[in-house]
Amino acid sequence: MTCLVSSWLASQSHNSTESLAIINLELGTAYKHSKLSEWRRGIRKPSASAMQFMLKKAIPYAVELYSGDELVDALTLNDGGE
């Protein structure tokens, strides 16, 4: 199942390490790579500012690829059931 975090990472022209550095720079955070994994698997939720940042990047990407329920899934946080 594709989720917001996966869609955001896929929308980037950078690898996950570089994408994490960008979000940290933009938001003034110090997220570690393990945090991405926790977000992607639904163990923890990103902060509201991190979700907003990811949505701004992921929405245009997901709209091009998905429709209906797949689009909703691509822009929703994982509930940990994956």
C-alpha positions, 0 to 999 in steps of 0.5 A: 500500500502506498502512503503519504510518506512513500508518495512524498519520497517517490515525488522527489528527485533525491534519494531518501537521505537527501530528501530527509536533509531537505525537510530538516533544512526547510522545517528546522528539524533534525529527523533521523532516517529511522523516523522515515521508516517509522512514519512509513510503517505507521509506527509514529505520525509525522508532525503537522508541519512535516505532513504539510510539507510532504503533502505539498510535494506529494499531491501533484505527484499522486494526482498524476498517477492515481485515482479514486481509492488509490489516490486517497491511500497515496495521500494518507498516513499508514495506519500501521497495518502494513 
